[in-house]
Amino acid sequence: MTQKQTLPNSTATLVMGILSIVFSCFFVGLILGIIGLSISGKGRKMYRENPSGFDGYGALNAGYIMSLIGTILGGLYIVYYIVLVAIIGGTAFSLMKF
């Protein structure tokens, strides 16, 4: 019986996914989500090649999904802030008297 190896970066991906959701209302969440997505790639590829030889795919997949959600939420917050600044800027410009 062979010993199963743990997938590389499965715990790190899970941590990055959790932190990307927690900090998604700040700009840090987008960065952490992108990092989580990028470090999960090698482990996901290794698992697809040999599913019976590795443990920890559940944590890796959960981290990947949470990183994806955190990246989307972080991107939506950035769009929200850009729209908010545009509205405030437009309002301030329209209130100026020339």
Rosetta blueprint (number, residue, H / E / L):
1 M L
2 T L
3 Q L
4 K L
5 Q E
6 T E
7 L L
8 P L
9 N L
10 S H
11 T H
12 A H
13 T H
14 L H
15 V H
16 M H
17 G H
18 I H
19 L H
20 S H
21 I H
22 V H
23 F L
24 S L
25 C L
26 F L
27 F L
28 V H
29 G H
30 L H
31 I H
32 L H
33 G H
34 I H
35 I H
36 G H
37 L H
38 S H
39 I H
40 S H
41 G H
42 K H
43 G H
44 R H
45 K H
46 M H
47 Y H
48 R H
49 E H
50 N L
51 P H
52 S H
53 G H
54 F E
55 D E
56 G L
57 Y H
58 G H
59 A H
60 L H
61 N H
62 A H
63 G H
64 Y H
65 I H
66 M H
67 S H
68 L H
69 I H
70 G H
71 T H
72 I H
73 L H
74 G H
75 G H
76 L H
77 Y H
78 I H
79 V H
80 Y H
81 Y H
82 I H
83 V H
84 L H
85 V H
86 A H
87 I H
88 I H
89 G H
90 G H
91 T H
92 A H
93 F H
94 S H
95 L H
96 M L
97 K L
98 F L
